[in-house]
Amino acid sequence: MTFVGNAAQLAAALWILNVWILRFNKETDYRGGGAKNLPEEFDVYGFPSGTVYLVGAAKIILALLLIVGLWVDVLVTPSAGLLALLMVGAVAMHYRAGDRPKKALPATSVLVLSVLALVFT
C-alpha cells in the first residue's frame, strides 16, 4: 500500500461520510436538479422514495470499510471498486437530469479517489 492509495481511500471515505451524514438534509450547489437535500435529489432522478436510504447505507458501509482497509488490505479492492461503480451511477444521474457539469464534480472526485485507491493498493 502506498501513501497515494491510503490518502485516496481515506479522502473518498471522509467525503462520503460528510455528504451522507453531515450534509444529508443540507442544501448545496451540487444537488441534482433543484433539490435541497438528498431525498429530494433522488426524487429528481426518479428513484423510489426508499432508494436514498439503501444507497446511503451502502455508501456509508463502503466508506467505513475503506477506513478499516487502512489496516486490513483485503477490504480495499472490493470497497473501492463498489464505491467507484456507485459514483459512475451518480455521475450518470447528474447528466440524465440535465445538470451542469459542475454538479457532478463531487461524484467525479470520489470516483477518481476510488480509482486511485484501487490502482495504488
Summary of the structure (lengths in Angstrom):
residues: 121
radius of gyration: 14.0
end to end distance: 4.7
largest distance: 40.7
contacts: 377
relative contact order: 0.20
helix: 73%
strand: 0%
